[in-house]
Amino acid sequence: MTSIQRFLNLELPVLQAPMAGAQGSALAVAVSNAGGLGALPGAMLDAAALRAELSAIQAGTQGPYNVNFFCHRPPAADAGREAVWRAVLAPFYRELGIDPGRIQPGPGRSPFTAEMADVLAEFEPPVVSFHFGLPAEELLRRVKAWGAKVLSSATTVEEARWLERHGADAIIAQGAEAGGHRGMFLSADASTQVGTFALVPQVVAAVSVPVVAAGGIADARGVAAALALGAAGVQVGTAYLLCPEATTGPVHRAALRSEAARRTALTNVFTGRPARGIVNRLMEELGPMRPEAPEFPLANAAVAPLRAAAEAQGRGDFSPLWAGQNVEGCREIPAVEVTRSLASRT
Ligand SMILES: Cc1cc2nc3c(=O)[nH]c(=O)nc-3n(C[C@H](O)[C@H](O)[C@H](O)COP(=O)(O)O)c2cc1C
């Protein structure tokens, strides 16, 4: 047994990565019932949806589970920047016959709030994880009050030390291979971002809490390698995206099954923050990183109608196709099989 298994009361050292927009309670339940740590992403849920999803998890599994939130500071809307961003996207609006004057504020991503903490307190989840740092001290204290173990992602040694100092009970070392948003919160400089193989042993040396490796881990050999580097467990996202329990949309599933999935990049054009996804038309034609993109998560609103129009035609040209650099583990098999297969050498 590794320290994370003892600490989180897990049969297997496998944590399913929370993946906002690609899964809900069904995947979390399946992974927790398989002996791993299932996770519910909270970033795109309102309080009522969070309550419904937590009820489904408690009804579906006796095992431990994780609830995950973002903790960015919501930016003030900036009309000037929004206008510049829409001008960048104007040729695409023209092509798809979209009137940019009718764009609604997009489906945002909310940070952890007192309202969400109230809902969590009704359920007392055993594990709560954060992305982009940690919430305000008072909110963190509330989560810890019922004994929840708190995890957060670090993308550098400096972030890992900061998280340990500010109360994280375990640290997810998120290598640059990882799919979805970079958890980076102390620096926006891409040169600070290193691969999982380089990051994990350095974080293990720098902190005394358990370290969980994330990014590019897709099979039992990857898990064994992470444990050999000193990790106490792994967090895996991409390998679960084709499971029937995931809610990954059709264009995203098609892209993951295609050769295109072997080419990913970090891009800020979908949300305003760097995230890794399969290179598609929007990333290719704008370039993946654009200084004009409004601050996270505001960039999303102006892209959303393009995404909807293209998806209605079965195309993922304007969709965020989040995926890590290793898609070898993506199979259309139940999450219990993915989980057991990942843990088969431990
Ligand atoms: C589709 C997708 C959505 C993600 N959404 C979240 C999220 O909501 N919260 C979070 O902490 N991490 C999120 N991540 C990042 C994961 O926590 C994790 O770092 C990553 O999946 C690990 O790398 P891998 O995808 O190569 O396994 C997401 C990743 C993917 C692929």
The ligand as an SDF file (V2000), in Angstrom:
LIG
                    3D

 31 33  0  0  0  0  0  0  0  0999 V2000
  -11.2340   16.8160  -20.5730 C   0  0  0  0  0  0  0  0  0  0  0  0
  -10.4310   17.2550  -19.3730 C   0  0  0  0  0  0  0  0  0  0  0  0
  -11.0080   18.1180  -18.4540 C   0  0  0  0  0  0  0  0  0  0  0  0
  -10.2920   18.4930  -17.2920 C   0  0  0  0  0  0  0  0  0  0  0  0
  -10.9360   19.2630  -16.3570 N   0  0  0  0  0  0  0  0  0  0  0  0
  -10.3350   19.4440  -15.1410 C   0  0  0  0  0  0  0  0  0  0  0  0
  -11.0720   19.9980  -14.0440 C   0  0  0  0  0  0  0  0  0  0  0  0
  -12.2600   20.3240  -14.1600 O   0  0  0  0  0  0  0  0  0  0  0  0
  -10.4330   20.1350  -12.8620 N   0  0  0  0  0  0  0  0  0  0  0  0
   -9.1340   19.7380  -12.6790 C   0  0  0  0  0  0  0  0  0  0  0  0
   -8.6090   19.8720  -11.5780 O   0  0  0  0  0  0  0  0  0  0  0  0
   -8.4140   19.2190  -13.6960 N   0  0  0  0  0  0  0  0  0  0  0  0
   -8.9900   19.0350  -14.9150 C   0  0  0  0  0  0  0  0  0  0  0  0
   -8.2790   18.4250  -15.9250 N   0  0  0  0  0  0  0  0  0  0  0  0
   -6.8420   18.0810  -15.7190 C   0  0  0  0  0  0  0  0  0  0  0  0
   -6.6850   16.7960  -14.9300 C   0  0  0  0  0  0  0  0  0  0  0  0
   -6.8990   17.0440  -13.5590 O   0  0  0  0  0  0  0  0  0  0  0  0
   -5.2980   16.1270  -15.0370 C   0  0  0  0  0  0  0  0  0  0  0  0
   -4.2860   17.0250  -14.6970 O   0  0  0  0  0  0  0  0  0  0  0  0
   -4.9960   15.5320  -16.3950 C   0  0  0  0  0  0  0  0  0  0  0  0
   -6.1250   14.8980  -16.9450 O   0  0  0  0  0  0  0  0  0  0  0  0
   -3.8810   14.4900  -16.2650 C   0  0  0  0  0  0  0  0  0  0  0  0
   -3.2880   14.2200  -17.4960 O   0  0  0  0  0  0  0  0  0  0  0  0
   -3.8510   13.1480  -18.5610 P   0  0  0  0  0  0  0  0  0  0  0  0
   -5.0430   13.8010  -19.1610 O   0  0  0  0  0  0  0  0  0  0  0  0
   -2.7080   13.0100  -19.5190 O   0  0  0  0  0  0  0  0  0  0  0  0
   -4.1900   11.8930  -17.8220 O   0  0  0  0  0  0  0  0  0  0  0  0
   -8.9530   18.0500  -17.1010 C   0  0  0  0  0  0  0  0  0  0  0  0
   -8.3780   17.2030  -18.0640 C   0  0  0  0  0  0  0  0  0  0  0  0
   -9.0830   16.7920  -19.1880 C   0  0  0  0  0  0  0  0  0  0  0  0
   -8.4310   15.8520  -20.1650 C   0  0  0  0  0  0  0  0  0  0  0  0
  1  2  1  0
  2  3  1  0
  2 30  2  0
  3  4  2  0
  4  5  1  0
  4 28  1  0
  5  6  2  0
  6  7  1  0
  6 13  1  0
  7  8  2  0
  7  9  1  0
  9 10  1  0
 10 11  2  0
 10 12  1  0
 12 13  2  0
 13 14  1  0
 14 15  1  0
 14 28  1  0
 15 16  1  0
 16 17  1  0
 16 18  1  0
 18 19  1  0
 18 20  1  0
 20 21  1  0
 20 22  1  0
 22 23  1  0
 23 24  1  0
 24 25  2  0
 24 26  1  0
 24 27  1  0
 28 29  2  0
 29 30  1  0
 30 31  1  0
M  END
$$$$
